[in-house]
Amino acid sequence: MNGKVYMDYAATTFVRPEVVSAMMSYHSISFENPSSLYSYSNGNRRAIEEAREAVADLIGALSEEIFFTGGGSEADNWALKGLAFSQAGKDKRHLITTETEHHAVLHSMEFLERMGFRVTYLPVDSEGFVPIDKLKEAIRDDTLLVSVAFANNEIGTIQDVEAIVEVCRDRGVLFHTDAVQAAAHVPIDVKSMGIDMLSMAAHKFYGPKGVGALYVKKGIRLENLIHGGGQERSRRAGTENVASIVGMGKAASLASEEMEFDSLEICKLRDRLIDGVMSTIPHARLNGPVGDRRLPNNANFSFVGIEGETLLLDLDDAGIAVSTGSACASASLDPSHVLMAIGLSHEMAHGSVRLTLGRSSSDDDVSRVLEVLPYIVERRRAMSPLWDDYVARREVL
């Protein structure tokens, strides 16, 4: 990618050429409003429905259960607020989520608390997994919904969704999952897994930005989040973004065909990266689980005596793009809420970087990181009072 090493695919992916090609005519040639009654619009309506079928096929849903949104955050907001508001005046006003969710879920839950709903935020273990016994204890007679991310955007933890759903089913509670990081990267079948609602975003799997989807199991009623016209079967108002919806459908179709191969190849690079970092940099920590319980593309490290923002800038100077966590929270000076939730100290949480790989990642990219990163860590530790304090404590002990 133009000489740079891009390792921030969890933040966003490039749009595949096949996707761009599928979208192009809907910007300038087939530009008609799909809601118009004249025949020119028929092709655009068909294109939207074909995209809906492709997205549904990706997760094992029915096409009529897929609703297009403006992205993953909107899908999360709609799932949580839409279900909660549909219960206005009823007795189920308790919701459950985890401490490690994306802010689209956490901030939606905080909003609902201000609206009078009650929310339980479950702790997670040291690898980011939800303890099933804690979930069982948290569910009450007035619990409406459990919302747990399919996979964590920072440390890559893939939850045991089937076990979580089983608990929900036993207690008559609905289950929503934020699958923005997981969809198109790991197999998902909403029917066999028993998922009631699922959020996804096209730009996480080589589609365009600004378009996502919410799967809503047939029979579940949500209050509309966006009111206006009758688009999306009168569930989500606003003139359809035809080109982007077509792009999401094409990206979903490609992912359905290529996911298994892509995941295997990216896993090899990820494991080489993890092994290389852990074997060459002393006092490094891998955050999250290992093996197939982790997203294929995710590696998250903490380094004693280093600030993650400093590492990010040094790596950027070397032409390597990484992240200190979620792109949505990258401007915050607070330590990652995910890393704090799995038990890291403030110092270790601040000393973390996330490297995520994708379709353009190569062995050469991994070699470049393994060449540059140990040198940067060693140089920064030599200047760091945090490292001096750590060494002094170890000598005392």
Secondary structure, 3 states (H helix, E strand, C coil): CCCCEECECCCCCCCCHHHHHHHHHHHHCCCCCCCCCCHHHHHHHHHHHHHHHHHHHHHCCCHHHEEEECCHHHHHHHHHHHHHHHCCCCCCCEEEEECCCCHHHHHHHHHHHHCCCEEEEECCCCCCCCCHHHHHHHCCCCEEEEECCCECCCCCEECCHHHHHHHHHHHCCEEEEECCCCCCCCCCCHHHHCCCEEEEEHHHCCCCCCCEEEEECCCCCCCCCCCCCCHHHHCCCCCCCHHHHHHHHHHHHHHHHHHHHHHHHHHHHHHHHHHHHHHHCCCEEECCCCHHHECCCEEEEEECCCCHHHHHHHHHHCCEECECCCHHHCCCCCCCHHHHHCCCCHHHHHCEEEEECCCCCCHHHHHHHHHHHHHHHHHHHHHCHHHHHHHHHHHHC
